[in-house]
Amino acid sequence: LQYNQTIRVPADKFDILLTKIESLALKVENKNISTEDVTEEFIDVDARLSTKKELETRYLEILKQAKTVEEIISVESQIANVRSEIESMQGRLEYLKNQVSLSTVNVSYYETLSTD
């Protein structure tokens, strides 16, 4: 029988978990550790988020000056679009923060059944 598990563990506990898992194994056949640096993407999304927030602030100022219903509707539409982009970027930043703070461990293990 073969089993597969995915474990999310705080990054600072990764080595402890790995050591514990290895100590439970009779034999470790394969171990592959890889990392992914998300720093560049985080910085990029964070910068774009700041720009979108500034744009939203400018639209809100423009909305205060709108005089006709058409102007108000047009500016509110732009605000809604920017707000949607801001929320999407904030979600991406939260995802990236989560990826950094938690490590993912994929474990496959099996037991050999006797054929009595």
Secondary structure, DSSP 8 states (H G I E B T S, - for coil): -EEEEEEEEEGGGHHHHHHHHHHH-S------------HHHHHHHHHHHHHHHHHHHHHHHHHHH--SHHHHHHHHHHHHHHHHHHHHHHHHHHHHHHHHHEEEEEEEEE------
